[in-house]
Amino acid sequence: MILDSLGVGLVGSTTRVFDIALRYCRELYPSVAVSSVYGKPGVKLSPTLAAFTNGVATHSMDFDDTWHPATHPSGAVLPALLAASQMLPPNTKPNGLDFLLAFNVGLEVQGRLMHFSTEAHDIPKRFHPPSVVGTLGSAAAAAKLLSLSSAQCCHALGIAASLAGAPMANAATQAKPLHVGNATRLGLEAALLAARGMEANPLILDDIPGCSGFSAFYSVYQPKPLPAPGQHHEFLLEKQDIAFKRFPAHLGMHWVVDAALSVRNLFINYAGSFSPSLIRRIVLKIPVSKYINRPFPSSEHQARHSFQFNACAALLDGEVGLGSFSESSIQRQELRELLDKVVVEHPEDNVANFDKMYGEVALLLHTGDVLTGKCDTFYGHWRKPLSKESLLKKFRSNASHVLPEEKIEAIIALVDNLEDLSDSSQLACSL
């Protein structure tokens, strides 16, 4: 997860929204230049702004990992830990094992909070999950890395709850990557504020009748106590569901792309080549989710959140990749003609849930024949995980946009041996 998150962060440092965030930080904030920025050797920012900028990079293409219940867990935690590891004095630098434990704590808090809510198990409608649970996860991870006391950790989570939350209405815009950037930054700030004595409601994560705490974000929220210290504890990551993306788009798109590629192969076997003129109609059977049902996207961020676009791009090109979301690709006439043929259906059994949904693409031909492709588990889903070889290929491809080969291989070696690293800040310095 760490290696994948670094890779998508590095390639994300090439995006327009990342450049805006970086320029904003460099121009408007005086910087205590100690923390590294993805893909910008020699550039340093203050720890919280480095966390923010690197968080924006991680989600700038919607290329980062996802799990069930639905959130993007790594991008909200890793940038905060990288920045914090560089801000500590030399004699107090956390080692690699400390870093890994803090990362796991950040994931644990996110997963526990989401498991407390039945609403959180479905594709979100109100709040973007990383902006909610990610902020709390970042605060918990930073508090662990900074060795805060039990009371300070409690206050850090309480402070973070007051900094959390972003509406789903900003999905498919340049503002959406800010949700992850803010989550990792504000969680770190919450831990730093708690370390300096700021206090918050110690019961904010409890279910208190008549008083909204964390339940303000999730209407069905039933928290449960964790085992007491010293008792057996099983980390959620030991059994949690993680999905890694093969191309930079909303996770839901991966079902329709694999279904489209499947039916494309049937079409080529049927007709000898892919000939759009033979297609009368394209039927997509997808779950009901308004923010990813976009018939004619006009920007890269809308395209990354469009069932219709991703299905048609896969049909036309036989793949979906980084170049699929360029302006020239989005505006192609032949793609627009395919989009004109798309109709959407919402079968009752196809629910908006990353563990239960499926994608189906049917081609209705002018001859009257119908060809159908269906995907209920894409390659990269937790039921069909990417191989280590595929993950390394993805990382090398992403990182190669900004780093030379020798630095890429050095980062792989650092991550592979992170638990043996005496100074975890070496990882941040390598970026």
C-alpha positions as CSV (number, residue, x, y, z in Angstrom):
1,M,0.0,0.0,0.0
2,I,2.8,2.4,0.9
3,L,4.7,1.7,-2.4
4,D,1.5,2.1,-4.5
5,S,0.5,5.3,-2.7
6,L,4.0,6.8,-3.3
7,G,3.7,6.0,-6.9
8,V,0.4,7.6,-7.5
9,G,1.6,10.6,-5.4
10,L,4.7,10.9,-7.6
11,V,2.7,10.8,-10.9
12,G,0.1,13.1,-9.3
13,S,2.8,15.7,-8.8
14,T,2.6,16.3,-12.6
15,T,-1.0,17.5,-12.5
16,R,-2.5,21.0,-12.7
17,V,-4.3,20.7,-9.4
18,F,-1.1,19.8,-7.7
19,D,0.7,22.8,-9.2
20,I,-2.1,25.0,-7.9
21,A,-1.8,23.6,-4.4
22,L,2.0,23.8,-4.4
23,R,2.1,27.4,-5.7
24,Y,-0.6,28.3,-3.0
25,C,1.6,26.9,-0.3
26,R,4.9,28.5,-1.5
27,E,3.4,31.9,-2.1
28,L,1.0,32.4,0.8
29,Y,2.7,30.6,3.7
30,P,6.1,31.3,5.2
31,S,7.8,27.9,5.3
32,V,9.9,26.2,7.9
33,A,11.5,24.2,5.1
34,V,12.0,20.7,6.5
35,S,9.6,18.4,4.7
36,S,9.9,17.1,1.2
37,V,7.4,17.4,-1.7
38,Y,6.6,14.6,-4.1
39,G,8.5,14.8,-7.3
40,K,10.2,18.1,-6.6
41,P,13.8,17.5,-5.4
42,G,15.1,20.5,-3.5
43,V,11.7,21.9,-2.7
44,K,10.8,21.9,1.0
45,L,7.7,23.1,2.9
46,S,6.6,23.3,6.4
47,P,5.4,19.8,7.6
48,T,1.7,20.5,7.5
49,L,1.9,22.1,4.0
50,A,4.0,19.3,2.7
51,A,1.4,16.9,4.0
52,F,-1.3,18.9,2.3
53,T,0.5,19.2,-1.1
54,N,1.4,15.5,-1.2
55,G,-2.1,14.5,-0.2
56,V,-3.4,16.5,-3.1
57,A,-0.9,14.8,-5.4
58,T,-2.0,11.4,-4.2
59,H,-5.7,11.9,-5.1
60,S,-5.2,14.3,-8.0
61,M,-6.0,11.5,-10.6
62,D,-8.2,9.3,-8.3
63,F,-5.5,6.7,-8.7
64,D,-5.0,5.8,-5.0
65,D,-6.1,2.7,-3.1
66,T,-9.6,2.1,-2.0
67,W,-11.1,-0.3,0.5
68,H,-14.5,-1.5,1.8
69,P,-16.2,0.2,3.5
70,A,-15.4,2.8,0.9
71,T,-12.6,5.3,1.5
72,H,-9.1,6.0,0.3
73,P,-7.0,5.0,3.3
74,S,-3.4,5.5,2.4
75,G,-3.4,9.0,1.0
76,A,-4.9,10.5,4.1
77,V,-2.2,9.0,6.4
78,L,1.1,8.5,4.5
79,P,1.9,12.2,3.7
80,A,1.4,13.2,7.3
81,L,3.8,10.6,8.5
82,L,6.4,11.4,5.9
83,A,6.2,15.1,6.8
84,A,6.3,14.4,10.6
85,S,9.2,12.1,10.3
86,Q,11.3,14.9,8.8
87,M,10.3,17.5,11.4
88,L,11.5,15.6,14.5
89,P,15.0,16.3,15.9
90,P,17.8,13.9,14.8
91,N,18.0,12.1,18.1
92,T,14.2,11.4,18.2
93,K,13.7,10.2,14.6
94,P,11.2,7.3,14.5
95,N,12.6,4.1,12.9
96,G,11.0,2.2,10.2
97,L,9.1,-0.1,12.5
98,D,7.7,2.9,14.4
99,F,6.6,4.4,11.0
100,L,4.8,1.1,10.0
101,L,3.0,0.9,13.3
102,A,1.8,4.5,13.1
103,F,0.7,3.9,9.5
104,N,-1.3,0.9,10.7
105,V,-2.8,2.8,13.5
106,G,-4.0,5.4,11.0
107,L,-5.7,2.7,8.9
108,E,-7.1,1.1,12.0
109,V,-8.9,4.2,13.1
110,Q,-10.4,4.8,9.7
111,G,-11.6,1.2,9.4
112,R,-13.1,1.0,12.9
113,L,-15.0,4.3,12.4
114,M,-16.5,3.0,9.1
115,H,-17.4,-0.4,10.5
116,F,-19.4,1.4,13.2
117,S,-21.8,2.7,10.5
118,T,-24.0,0.7,8.2
119,E,-24.3,3.8,6.0
120,A,-20.5,3.8,5.4
121,H,-20.6,0.5,3.6
122,D,-22.3,1.9,0.5
123,I,-20.9,4.4,-2.1
124,P,-21.3,7.7,-0.3
125,K,-24.0,10.3,-0.9
126,R,-23.2,13.1,1.6
127,F,-19.6,13.3,2.8
128,H,-16.5,12.2,0.9
129,P,-15.2,9.5,3.3
130,P,-11.4,10.4,3.2
131,S,-12.4,13.9,4.4
132,V,-14.1,12.4,7.4
133,V,-12.4,9.2,8.6
134,G,-9.2,10.1,6.8
135,T,-8.8,13.2,9.0
136,L,-9.2,11.1,12.1
137,G,-6.8,8.5,10.7
138,S,-4.2,11.1,10.0
139,A,-4.5,12.5,13.5
140,A,-4.2,9.0,15.1
141,A,-1.2,8.1,13.0
142,A,0.6,11.4,13.7
143,A,-0.2,11.1,17.4
144,K,1.4,7.7,17.5
145,L,4.5,8.7,15.6
146,L,4.9,11.8,17.8
147,S,4.5,9.6,20.9
148,L,1.7,11.7,22.4
149,S,0.2,10.6,25.7
150,S,-3.1,8.8,25.9
151,A,-4.9,12.0,26.8
152,Q,-3.2,13.9,24.0
153,C,-4.2,11.2,21.5
154,C,-7.8,11.5,22.7
155,H,-7.7,15.3,22.2
156,A,-6.1,15.0,18.8
157,L,-9.0,12.8,17.6
158,G,-11.5,15.3,19.1
159,I,-9.8,18.2,17.4
160,A,-9.6,16.3,14.1
161,A,-13.4,15.7,14.2
162,S,-13.9,19.5,14.2
163,L,-11.7,19.7,11.1
164,A,-13.3,16.9,9.1
165,G,-15.9,16.7,6.4
166,A,-16.3,17.6,2.7
167,P,-19.4,17.3,0.5
168,M,-19.7,14.8,-2.3
169,A,-21.0,17.7,-4.6
170,N,-17.3,18.5,-5.2
171,A,-16.6,15.1,-6.7
172,A,-15.4,15.2,-10.3
173,T,-13.8,18.7,-9.8
174,Q,-10.4,20.0,-9.0
175,A,-11.6,20.5,-5.4
176,K,-11.9,16.8,-4.7
177,P,-8.2,16.2,-4.3
178,L,-8.2,18.9,-1.7
179,H,-10.3,16.5,0.4
180,V,-7.4,14.1,0.8
181,G,-4.8,16.9,1.1
182,N,-6.8,18.5,3.9
183,A,-7.4,15.2,5.6
184,T,-3.7,14.4,6.0
185,R,-2.8,18.0,6.7
186,L,-5.5,18.7,9.3
187,G,-5.0,15.4,11.0
188,L,-1.4,16.3,11.5
189,E,-2.3,19.8,12.7
190,A,-4.7,18.3,15.2
191,A,-2.0,16.1,16.6
192,L,0.4,19.0,16.8
193,L,-2.2,21.2,18.5
194,A,-2.9,18.4,21.0
195,A,0.8,18.1,21.6
196,R,0.9,21.8,22.5
197,G,-1.9,21.5,25.0
198,M,-5.1,22.0,23.0
199,E,-8.1,20.1,24.4
200,A,-11.3,18.7,22.8
201,N,-14.3,16.7,23.8
202,P,-12.9,13.3,25.0
203,L,-16.3,11.7,24.2
204,I,-16.6,13.0,20.6
205,L,-16.4,9.5,19.1
206,D,-19.0,8.1,21.5
207,D,-22.7,7.8,20.7
208,I,-24.2,10.4,23.0
209,P,-28.0,10.8,22.8
210,G,-29.0,14.3,21.9
211,C,-25.5,15.5,21.1
212,S,-23.9,15.0,17.8
213,G,-20.3,13.9,17.8
214,F,-18.9,11.8,15.1
215,S,-22.5,10.7,14.4
216,A,-22.9,14.0,12.7
217,F,-21.2,12.5,9.6
218,Y,-22.9,9.1,9.7
219,S,-26.6,8.9,10.6
220,V,-26.4,5.2,11.6
221,Y,-23.4,5.1,14.0
222,Q,-22.9,2.6,16.8
223,P,-19.4,2.6,18.2
224,K,-17.9,-0.3,20.1
225,P,-15.1,-0.4,22.6
226,L,-11.7,-1.7,21.6
227,P,-9.9,-4.3,23.8
228,A,-8.1,-2.9,26.8
229,P,-4.3,-2.4,26.4
230,G,-2.5,-5.7,26.9
231,Q,-5.4,-7.8,25.6
232,H,-5.3,-9.5,22.3
233,H,-6.0,-7.1,19.4
234,E,-6.4,-8.1,15.8
235,F,-5.6,-5.2,13.4
236,L,-8.2,-4.6,10.7
237,L,-5.5,-4.6,8.0
238,E,-5.1,-8.3,8.7
239,K,-8.5,-8.9,7.2
240,Q,-9.5,-5.6,5.6
241,D,-10.4,-5.3,1.9
242,I,-7.9,-3.3,-0.2
243,A,-8.4,-2.5,-3.9
244,F,-5.5,-1.2,-6.1
245,K,-6.4,0.6,-9.3
246,R,-4.9,-0.2,-12.7
247,F,-5.9,3.1,-14.2
248,P,-6.6,6.6,-12.7
249,A,-10.4,6.8,-12.2
250,H,-13.1,6.2,-9.6
251,L,-13.2,2.6,-8.4
252,G,-16.6,2.0,-9.9
253,M,-15.2,2.6,-13.3
254,H,-13.1,-0.6,-13.1
255,W,-16.1,-2.8,-13.3
256,V,-17.5,-1.2,-16.5
257,V,-14.0,-1.1,-18.1
258,D,-13.4,-4.8,-17.6
259,A,-16.9,-5.5,-18.8
260,A,-16.4,-3.3,-21.9
261,L,-13.1,-5.0,-22.7
262,S,-14.8,-8.3,-22.5
263,V,-17.5,-7.4,-24.9
264,R,-15.0,-5.7,-27.2
265,N,-13.2,-9.0,-27.6
266,L,-16.5,-10.7,-28.4
267,F,-17.3,-8.0,-30.9
268,I,-13.9,-8.4,-32.7
269,N,-14.4,-12.2,-32.9
270,Y,-17.9,-11.5,-34.3
271,A,-17.0,-8.7,-36.8
272,G,-13.3,-9.2,-37.4
273,S,-12.5,-5.7,-36.0
274,F,-14.1,-3.1,-33.8
275,S,-16.5,-1.1,-36.0
276,P,-18.6,1.4,-34.1
277,S,-20.9,1.9,-37.1
278,L,-22.3,-1.6,-36.5
279,I,-23.4,-0.7,-33.0
280,R,-27.0,0.6,-32.7
281,R,-27.0,1.0,-28.9
282,I,-24.8,0.5,-25.9
283,V,-26.5,-0.5,-22.7
284,L,-24.8,-0.1,-19.3
285,K,-26.2,-1.9,-16.3
286,I,-24.7,-0.1,-13.3
287,P,-25.7,0.9,-9.7
288,V,-27.5,4.1,-8.9
289,S,-24.9,6.7,-8.0
290,K,-25.5,10.1,-9.3
291,Y,-22.0,11.6,-9.1
292,I,-20.5,8.9,-11.3
293,N,-23.4,8.8,-13.8
294,R,-22.1,11.4,-16.3
295,P,-23.3,11.0,-19.9
296,F,-21.1,13.6,-21.5
297,P,-18.1,14.6,-19.3
298,S,-16.3,17.8,-20.4
299,S,-13.2,17.7,-18.1
300,E,-10.6,15.1,-17.0
301,H,-12.1,15.0,-13.5
302,Q,-15.6,14.5,-14.8
303,A,-14.3,11.8,-17.1
304,R,-12.7,9.9,-14.2
305,H,-16.2,9.8,-12.6
306,S,-18.2,8.8,-15.7
307,F,-19.4,5.2,-16.2
308,Q,-20.3,6.2,-19.8
309,F,-16.9,7.7,-20.7
310,N,-14.9,4.8,-19.3
311,A,-17.0,2.2,-21.0
312,C,-16.7,3.9,-24.3
313,A,-13.0,4.7,-24.0
314,A,-12.4,1.0,-23.3
315,L,-14.5,0.0,-26.2
316,L,-12.8,2.4,-28.6
317,D,-9.2,2.0,-27.5
318,G,-9.0,-1.5,-26.0
319,E,-7.6,0.0,-22.8
320,V,-7.9,2.9,-20.3
321,G,-4.8,4.6,-19.0
322,L,-3.2,7.9,-18.2
323,G,-3.7,9.3,-21.7
324,S,-7.4,8.4,-21.7
325,F,-8.2,11.5,-19.7
326,S,-6.4,14.1,-21.7
327,E,-8.5,16.9,-23.2
328,S,-7.8,15.7,-26.8
329,S,-8.9,12.1,-25.9
330,I,-12.1,13.4,-24.2
331,Q,-13.1,15.6,-27.1
332,R,-12.6,13.0,-29.9
333,Q,-15.5,12.9,-32.3
334,E,-15.6,9.1,-32.5
335,L,-15.8,8.9,-28.7
336,R,-18.6,11.4,-28.7
337,E,-20.5,9.3,-31.2
338,L,-20.2,6.3,-29.0
339,L,-21.4,8.3,-26.0
340,D,-24.5,9.2,-28.0
341,K,-25.4,5.6,-28.2
342,V,-25.3,4.9,-24.5
343,V,-28.3,4.2,-22.4
344,V,-28.2,3.4,-18.7
345,E,-30.2,0.8,-16.7
346,H,-30.1,0.2,-12.9
347,P,-31.0,-3.4,-12.1
348,E,-32.4,-3.8,-8.6
349,D,-29.7,-6.4,-7.7
350,N,-26.9,-4.0,-8.7
351,V,-26.4,-2.1,-5.5
352,A,-23.9,0.9,-4.9
353,N,-21.6,-1.1,-2.8
354,F,-18.0,-2.0,-3.7
355,D,-18.3,-5.5,-2.4
356,K,-21.6,-6.3,-4.2
357,M,-21.9,-4.3,-7.4
358,Y,-21.2,-5.4,-10.9
359,G,-20.8,-3.8,-14.3
360,E,-22.5,-5.0,-17.5
361,V,-22.0,-3.6,-21.0
362,A,-24.3,-4.9,-23.8
363,L,-23.8,-4.0,-27.5
364,L,-27.1,-4.0,-29.5
365,L,-26.1,-4.3,-33.2
366,H,-27.9,-3.2,-36.3
367,T,-28.2,-6.9,-37.3
368,G,-30.3,-7.5,-34.2
369,D,-27.6,-9.5,-32.4
370,V,-26.7,-8.6,-28.8
371,L,-23.2,-9.1,-27.3
372,T,-22.8,-8.8,-23.6
373,G,-19.8,-8.5,-21.2
374,K,-20.1,-8.6,-17.5
375,C,-17.7,-8.0,-14.6
376,D,-18.4,-8.7,-10.9
377,T,-14.7,-8.7,-9.8
378,F,-12.2,-6.7,-11.7
379,Y,-8.4,-7.3,-11.6
380,G,-7.2,-5.3,-8.6
381,H,-10.3,-5.9,-6.5
382,W,-9.7,-7.6,-3.1
383,R,-11.3,-10.7,-4.4
384,K,-8.8,-10.7,-7.4
385,P,-5.8,-8.7,-6.1
386,L,-3.0,-7.3,-8.2
387,S,0.1,-9.4,-8.1
388,K,3.3,-8.0,-6.6
389,E,4.7,-7.9,-10.2
390,S,1.7,-5.7,-11.3
391,L,2.1,-3.4,-8.3
392,L,5.8,-2.9,-9.0
393,K,5.1,-2.3,-12.7
394,K,2.5,0.3,-11.8
395,F,4.9,2.0,-9.3
396,R,7.8,2.1,-11.8
397,S,5.5,3.5,-14.5
398,N,4.1,6.2,-12.2
399,A,7.4,7.2,-10.6
400,S,9.2,7.4,-14.0
401,H,7.3,10.5,-14.8
402,V,9.4,12.5,-12.3
403,L,12.3,10.3,-11.0
404,P,15.3,8.6,-12.7
405,E,15.5,4.8,-12.6
406,E,18.1,4.6,-9.9
407,K,16.0,6.6,-7.5
408,I,12.9,4.5,-8.3
409,E,14.8,1.3,-7.5
410,A,16.1,2.9,-4.3
411,I,12.6,3.7,-3.1
412,I,11.5,0.2,-3.8
413,A,14.3,-1.1,-1.7
414,L,13.6,1.3,1.1
415,V,9.9,0.3,1.3
416,D,10.7,-3.4,1.0
417,N,13.0,-3.1,4.1
418,L,11.2,-0.4,5.9
419,E,10.9,-2.4,9.2
420,D,14.7,-2.5,9.4
421,L,15.2,1.2,8.7
422,S,16.9,3.0,11.6
423,D,15.6,6.5,10.5
424,S,12.2,6.5,8.7
425,S,12.8,10.0,7.4
426,Q,15.1,8.5,4.8
427,L,12.0,7.5,2.9
428,A,10.6,11.1,2.7
429,C,14.1,12.4,1.7
430,S,14.2,10.0,-1.2
431,L,11.2,11.4,-2.9
